[in-house]
Amino acid sequence: MARQDRRQFLSVSSMALGAGLVGARAAGVLDVFAQAPTSAPAFPDEILNPVPATGPEAVPIMGRLPGARRMYVANITQGEHHLVGGMVMSRVARPAETDGVSEMMTFTGRTGATMPRHAHLGSHAALLVLGGAVEVEVEGRRWTMMRGDFANLPPGTPHGWTMRSDRGQLALFTMNNRVGAAFVAMGTPHSSSEPPANANEAIAPGKLAEASFAGDFQLRPPAEANAAAVRVTNLVLPAQPGAYVLADGGGERFGGNTFLARNANTAGQFLFIITEGGGGGGVGAHFHARHFENFFALDGETVGWANGKAAALKPGDYFQAPPRHLHGFRLTQAYNRFAAFLTPGIFESFFTRGGNGQNGVGGRAGGGEFARGGDARGGDPGRGADAARGARAAGGPDMFRALQMSGRGPDGYPLDVHPAKLPLPPQDPIWTQGRATDPIQERAALLMHAEAICGTPIRREITPELRAAMRLKPRQEDFL
């Protein structure tokens, strides 16, 4: 089989098995074809037919921050550390790694460590609690938040936080390139991600003033005294812009993917998604031409596929896939969970296409179960079996192309997902295992390889298997 034929077959077999991409239905017809147009409109060739990164640029960096826009995997312990008052900030994605598009950092502190009330005037932020109890103030309301709880913080939102347990930890994802610099200015370099036992719990006023000059950080007057902090219980994702908090288990769920922030909440700047499920599910090798995908492992173990290299992503590991970089993943344990930060938010309709989201479904939080139409915020209506047949007739078995043309993102272009256009790297098993002389055996070997990458389907439905996996979800109190 020629290399091009191998590539086409791997693309098709990978997509057929990885329902994280194709959403295969038990009834037979793949809903990836449901919206495929019968004739492709005229789009720029660099949009429809980009090529993956190649050569030294495509080689993933493992175990450290690369200092350049590259695909990489690094644990928070391998980040850049700064002692900020009574907390350690660990920078895991800096402007150097993202071309200034976004940043990601964690804050770890003992009881009483405080970040005073402030606002980022030009940067949208998303806060995810990773452990312990953290009191978060948002627009004058104080919330007790624990592992898995989330806060959406649009530009200008007054907020701050205080660690209420000795294992307090949160992750902060921010747009643009100026928030991290502010926190660096108010701290000092540190040797690890753990705060020292005698860490000072107060940030000096002079350091806070330096931060306002160094980056996007503006102090705000303390909020008026109010009642004690309230435990977050909200499970419903708002349908409009603005600041909000969500309890672990809340958000808008489509099968194993749950939105904690959609384009309507972020002005299209990013999507924040929690992916969870049992062993076997995943997505085969693919790339995106126009958006970053950043993954942060929370529970279980996810095997990341980075341009032919496998990386076991365990809690605390961060995996960046810049545009044009081949990647994929496979869930390996009985319960797995990771956060995905996608920017910009042009890929939303991939997850919502023709479906209904359910708020607050699954997990230990439970409750609040109701549906909202997928069309309300970018989901496109299905086009039915006639369009599916037309896509087959016009485009043949190219399932990536069918998926790409199944809808458009907010930028007006087709969905941003592509198969590999060049041979897989030499270290990939498809090359190292050799070539079978019998074409049938070769196709079977390719199918097995695709299944090893993709695993069993992840559906948009909340299946019994998904519910069984979520029953194994760790308890929040285990991380106090």
Secondary structure, DSSP 8 states (H G I E B T S, - for coil): --HHHHHHHHHHHHHHH-HHHH---TTSS-GGGTT--SS-----HHHHS-----GGGGS-EESS--SSS--EEEEGGGSEEEEETTEEEEEEE-HHHHTTSEEEEEEEE-TT-EEEEEE-SS--EEEEEEES-EEEEETTEEEEE-TT-EEEE-TT--EEEEE-STTEEEEEEEESSSHHHHHHHTSEE-SSSS--TT--SS--HHHHHHHHHHSS-EE-------S--EE-------SSSS-EEE-TT-SEEETTEEEEE-HHHHTTS-EEEEEEE-TT-EEEEEB-SS-EEEEEEEES-EEEEETTEEEEE-TTEEEEE-TT--EEEEE-SSSEEEEEEEESSTTHHHHHTT-EEEET-STTT-----EEEGGGGT-----HHHHHHHHHHHHTT-HHHHHHTT-B-TTSSB---B--SS---TTSHHHHT---SSHHHHHHHHHHHHHHHH-S---SS--HHHHHHHTT---GGGG-
